[in-house]
Amino acid sequence: MTDNHSVLRLPDRSDDAVSLRDIPAPQVYTVRQVAGLLGLNLGMTYDLIRKGEIPAKRLGRRWLVPRESFHAWLLDMASAS
């Protein structure tokens, strides 16, 4: 009986291979992550980003929020209260 499924074989690890442990953690948040951190809905978060109230950078059609800028902004908001 023949099986129509093929087996994917991974290459042996060599000195040139990159491990997931070698890749640094992303230095940006997505808009969805920021919304979750702030407890806001996604639409409100996009509005605040477009208005420039939340620090963000546009990359093509995507908005990315630099972690350091976001945390500095958040600390500034907390100290202003």
C-alpha positions as CSV (number, residue, x, y, z in Angstrom):
1,M,0.0,0.0,0.0
2,T,1.5,3.3,-1.0
3,D,1.1,6.5,1.0
4,N,0.5,9.8,-0.8
5,H,2.1,11.8,2.0
6,S,5.7,12.8,1.8
7,V,8.0,13.3,4.7
8,L,9.7,16.6,5.1
9,R,13.3,16.1,6.2
10,L,15.1,18.9,7.9
11,P,18.7,19.5,7.1
12,D,21.3,18.7,9.7
13,R,22.3,21.6,11.8
14,S,25.6,23.1,10.8
15,D,27.7,25.9,12.2
16,D,26.0,28.3,9.8
17,A,22.5,27.4,10.9
18,V,20.6,30.1,12.9
19,S,18.7,29.0,15.9
20,L,15.6,30.8,17.1
21,R,17.5,31.5,20.3
22,D,20.0,33.5,18.2
23,I,17.3,35.9,16.9
24,P,16.7,38.9,19.1
25,A,13.2,39.6,20.4
26,P,11.3,42.1,18.2
27,Q,11.9,45.6,19.2
28,V,8.4,46.7,18.1
29,Y,4.8,46.1,19.1
30,T,2.0,45.6,16.7
31,V,-1.1,47.9,17.0
32,R,-3.0,44.9,18.3
33,Q,-0.4,44.3,21.0
34,V,-0.5,48.0,22.0
35,A,-4.3,47.9,22.1
36,G,-4.1,44.9,24.5
37,L,-1.5,46.5,26.7
38,L,-3.6,49.7,27.0
39,G,-7.0,47.9,27.3
40,L,-8.3,49.8,24.2
41,N,-10.2,48.5,21.2
42,L,-8.3,48.3,17.9
43,G,-10.1,51.2,16.3
44,M,-9.4,53.6,19.1
45,T,-5.7,52.6,19.1
46,Y,-5.4,53.2,15.4
47,D,-7.0,56.6,15.9
48,L,-4.5,57.6,18.6
49,I,-1.6,56.4,16.4
50,R,-2.8,58.4,13.4
51,K,-3.2,61.5,15.5
52,G,0.4,61.0,16.7
53,E,-0.6,60.5,20.4
54,I,0.9,57.0,20.5
55,P,4.5,56.9,19.0
56,A,4.5,54.7,15.9
57,K,6.1,54.3,12.5
58,R,4.4,53.3,9.3
59,L,6.1,50.6,7.3
60,G,4.2,50.2,4.0
61,R,0.6,49.6,5.1
62,R,1.5,48.5,8.6
63,W,2.0,50.6,11.8
64,L,4.7,49.4,14.2
65,V,5.2,50.9,17.6
66,P,8.8,50.9,18.8
67,R,9.0,49.4,22.3
68,E,11.3,52.0,23.8
69,S,9.3,54.9,22.5
70,F,6.1,53.3,23.7
71,H,7.4,52.7,27.2
72,A,8.9,56.2,27.4
73,W,5.5,57.6,26.3
74,L,3.7,55.5,28.8
75,L,6.0,56.6,31.7
76,D,5.5,60.2,30.6
77,M,1.7,59.7,30.6
78,A,1.9,58.2,34.1
79,S,4.1,61.1,35.5
80,A,1.8,63.7,33.9
81,S,-1.2,62.4,35.8
